Amino acid sequence: FSIINSTLDRNVKSGRMTAEGADDARVSLSSSLNFADAGTADLIVEAAFETMEVKQDIFRQLDQLARPDAIMATNTSYLDVDAIATMTSRPAQVVGLHFFSPANIMKLLEVVRSAHTSDNVLVTVLELARKLDKIPVVSRNAYGFIGNRMLAVRRAQSEAMVTQGTSPYDIDRVAEAFGMPMGPFRIGDLAGLDLGWSAEISTGSTIRERLCEIGRRGQKTNAGYYDYVDGKAQPSSAVLQLIVQFSTDQDIVIDPVDDDAAILARLLYPMINEGASILQDGVALRASDIDVVWLHGYGWPRWTGGPMHYADSIGLQNIISTLDTLGDSYEPCALMRRLAESGSSFAEHDTSQDR
């Protein structure tokens, strides 16, 4: 409760809430280490370690404890909600509620509807989201849902450019000049490069693994992709040397992207293409839902309207032409090609009529 209390104190001090409101919040909270105490709840939100086995075990137990009408939600950011729901005898009562961190500040809430989630459960959690002053976006169940599925593509592009000789500091600079609050490598350092990493099974097969192996695990260790001096990020010559050695060990052809516009296109166009695939697959109802996720969950610059609106504004054919120059692994999504050929846009593509 110490973290909650300090958060409430900061909210009072900043004027975000009154002292009376903070006291009411404290009175409303209770804690327990007894799993059975969850049995009386209307809604149970699991926020355990991001491992399928852990989450499935929790839902097996919840199935035995929770009220028949209770909603059971998982806060997973990547994992298969169907696989979690089917660990219970009532998968229709299971839904994904992906709160963005820090959950007391971030407005976005990805509501993940599994193949089993009932209409009543979906409506209930959408109403709850609004009561919590959140901005809910409904996603179908898929790896990474909407936001993290696209983020994974951007991360892969960032890391690939680095191994081919592009400076991580140039990539971050270009992303931040576009309007992102942080570039991908500063974000990695802030989150911790050792998230999901294990020394016991590390093989040095990625730059991130090699950084973790030498103790450079991000801002918390004052060393990650950057050196941190008095809390300020500074480029690291040691990291640049490590990257060169990694590329040599992996026989990667050095072909750096030196032009800022080309770096930005390599960062953004593949993830926009993934957004098109998300629409094509029916994971998102409409392009504007994808934009809302990125505007409110990932700090996408608001003046561009979000990734899909930005794509419409610069022209889908321009994006396709650039992707076509990057090779077979960047094959434009069939939906994007079809929209471009018909002179249409993402904004005009709405799958909600098919639901």
Backbone hydrogen bonds, N-H to C=O, Kabsch-Sander energy under -0.5 kcal/mol:
donor,donor_aa,acceptor,acceptor_aa,energy
5,N,1,F,-2.9
6,S,2,S,-2.4
7,T,3,I,-2.2
8,L,4,I,-2.6
9,D,5,N,-2.5
10,R,6,S,-2.2
11,N,7,T,-2.3
12,V,8,L,-2.1
13,K,9,D,-2.5
14,S,10,R,-2.3
15,G,11,N,-0.7
15,G,12,V,-0.7
16,R,11,N,-1.8
17,M,11,N,-1.4
22,A,18,T,-2.1
23,D,19,A,-2.3
24,D,20,E,-2.4
25,A,21,G,-1.9
26,R,22,A,-2.1
27,V,23,D,-2.3
28,S,24,D,-1.7
29,L,25,A,-0.8
29,L,26,R,-0.8
35,F,33,L,-0.7
37,D,34,N,-1.8
38,A,35,F,-1.8
39,G,36,A,-2.0
40,T,37,D,-0.8
41,A,38,A,-1.5
44,I,71,I,-2.6
46,E,44,I,-0.6
46,E,73,A,-3.1
51,T,49,F,-2.8
55,K,51,T,-2.2
56,Q,52,M,-2.9
57,D,53,E,-2.0
58,I,54,V,-1.9
59,F,55,K,-2.3
60,R,56,Q,-1.9
61,Q,57,D,-1.8
62,L,58,I,-2.7
63,D,59,F,-2.0
64,Q,60,R,-0.8
64,Q,61,Q,-0.8
65,L,61,Q,-0.9
65,L,62,L,-0.7
66,A,62,L,-3.3
70,A,67,R,-1.6
71,I,42,D,-2.7
72,M,93,Q,-2.5
73,A,44,I,-3.4
73,A,71,I,-0.6
74,T,95,V,-1.9
75,N,46,E,-2.3
81,V,79,L,-0.6
84,I,80,D,-1.2
85,A,81,V,-2.9
86,T,82,D,-2.4
87,M,84,I,-1.4
88,T,85,A,-2.0
93,Q,90,R,-2.3
94,V,91,P,-1.6
95,V,72,M,-1.8
96,G,112,V,-2.7
97,L,74,T,-2.7
98,H,110,E,-2.9
99,F,97,L,-1.2
100,F,108,L,-1.1
105,I,102,P,-2.0
106,M,102,P,-2.9
108,L,296,H,-0.8
109,L,135,I,-2.1
110,E,98,H,-1.9
111,V,109,L,-0.6
111,V,137,V,-2.8
112,V,96,G,-2.4
112,V,110,E,-0.7
113,R,111,V,-0.7
113,R,139,S,-2.7
114,S,112,V,-0.6
118,S,92,A,-2.3
122,L,118,S,-2.1
123,V,119,D,-2.6
124,T,120,N,-2.2
125,V,121,V,-2.4
126,L,122,L,-1.8
127,E,123,V,-2.2
128,L,124,T,-2.3
129,A,125,V,-2.4
130,R,126,L,-1.6
131,K,127,E,-1.8
132,L,128,L,-2.0
133,D,130,R,-1.3
134,K,129,A,-3.0
135,I,107,K,-3.3
137,V,109,L,-2.1
139,S,111,V,-2.9
140,R,283,V,-2.7
141,N,113,R,-1.1
144,G,78,Y,-1.4
145,F,142,A,-2.5
148,N,144,G,-1.1
149,R,144,G,-1.2
150,M,146,I,-1.5
151,L,147,G,-2.4
152,A,148,N,-2.2
153,V,149,R,-0.9
154,R,150,M,-2.0
155,R,151,L,-2.7
156,A,152,A,-2.1
157,Q,153,V,-2.2
158,S,154,R,-2.5
159,E,155,R,-2.6
160,A,156,A,-2.2
161,M,157,Q,-2.4
162,V,158,S,-1.9
163,T,159,E,-2.2
164,Q,160,A,-1.3
165,G,162,V,-1.9
166,T,161,M,-2.5
171,I,167,S,-2.0
172,D,168,P,-2.3
173,R,169,Y,-2.0
174,V,170,D,-2.5
175,A,171,I,-2.4
176,E,172,D,-2.6
177,A,173,R,-2.2
178,F,174,V,-1.7
179,G,175,A,-0.7
180,M,175,A,-2.1
187,I,183,G,-2.1
188,G,184,P,-1.8
189,D,185,F,-2.1
190,L,186,R,-2.3
191,A,187,I,-2.7
192,G,188,G,-2.0
193,L,217,R,-1.6
194,D,217,R,-0.7
195,L,192,G,-1.6
197,W,194,D,-2.0
201,I,198,S,-0.7
202,S,198,S,-0.9
210,R,206,T,-2.0
211,L,207,I,-2.5
212,C,208,R,-2.4
213,E,209,E,-2.4
214,I,210,R,-1.1
214,I,211,L,-0.5
215,G,212,C,-1.7
216,R,211,L,-2.6
217,R,215,G,-1.3
218,G,223,A,-2.6
219,Q,189,D,-1.9
221,T,218,G,-1.6
222,N,219,Q,-1.4
223,A,218,G,-1.9
224,G,226,Y,-3.0
227,D,234,Q,-3.0
228,Y,222,N,-2.0
229,V,227,D,-0.6
229,V,232,K,-2.3
230,D,228,Y,-0.5
232,K,229,V,-1.9
234,Q,227,D,-2.8
236,S,225,Y,-0.6
237,S,235,P,-0.5
240,L,236,S,-1.7
241,Q,237,S,-2.0
242,L,238,A,-2.1
243,I,239,V,-2.5
244,V,240,L,-2.0
245,Q,241,Q,-2.3
246,F,242,L,-2.4
247,S,243,I,-2.6
248,T,244,V,-2.1
249,D,245,Q,-2.7
250,Q,246,F,-2.0
251,D,248,T,-1.2
252,I,247,S,-2.5
255,D,164,Q,-1.9
255,D,253,V,-0.7
258,D,256,P,-0.8
263,I,259,D,-2.3
264,L,260,D,-2.5
265,A,261,A,-2.2
266,R,262,A,-2.3
267,L,263,I,-1.9
268,L,264,L,-2.7
269,Y,265,A,-2.5
272,I,268,L,-2.3
273,N,269,Y,-2.5
274,E,270,P,-1.8
275,G,271,M,-2.0
276,A,272,I,-2.1
277,S,273,N,-1.8
278,I,274,E,-2.2
279,L,275,G,-1.9
280,Q,276,A,-2.8
281,D,277,S,-2.7
282,G,279,L,-1.1
283,V,278,I,-2.0
284,A,278,I,-1.1
285,L,138,V,-0.5
287,A,346,F,-0.6
287,A,349,H,-0.8
289,D,286,R,-0.9
290,I,286,R,-1.0
291,D,287,A,-2.0
292,V,288,S,-2.4
293,V,289,D,-2.1
294,W,290,I,-2.1
295,L,291,D,-2.6
296,H,292,V,-2.3
297,G,293,V,-1.7
298,Y,294,W,-1.0
300,W,294,W,-2.3
304,T,301,P,-1.6
305,G,302,R,-1.6
306,G,301,P,-0.6
310,Y,306,G,-2.8
311,A,307,P,-1.9
312,D,308,M,-2.1
313,S,309,H,-2.1
314,I,310,Y,-1.7
315,G,311,A,-1.3
319,I,315,G,-1.4
320,I,316,L,-2.5
321,S,317,Q,-2.6
322,T,318,N,-1.7
323,L,319,I,-2.6
324,D,320,I,-2.5
325,T,321,S,-0.8
325,T,322,T,-0.8
326,L,322,T,-0.5
326,L,323,L,-1.3
327,G,324,D,-0.5
330,Y,327,G,-1.7
331,E,328,D,-1.3
337,R,333,C,-2.2
338,R,334,A,-2.5
339,L,335,L,-2.6
340,A,336,M,-2.5
341,E,337,R,-2.6
342,S,338,R,-1.6
343,G,340,A,-1.1
344,S,339,L,-2.7
348,E,345,S,-0.5
349,H,346,F,-1.6
350,D,348,E,-0.7
351,T,285,L,-2.6
352,S,285,L,-0.5
354,D,351,T,-1.9
355,R,352,S,-1.3
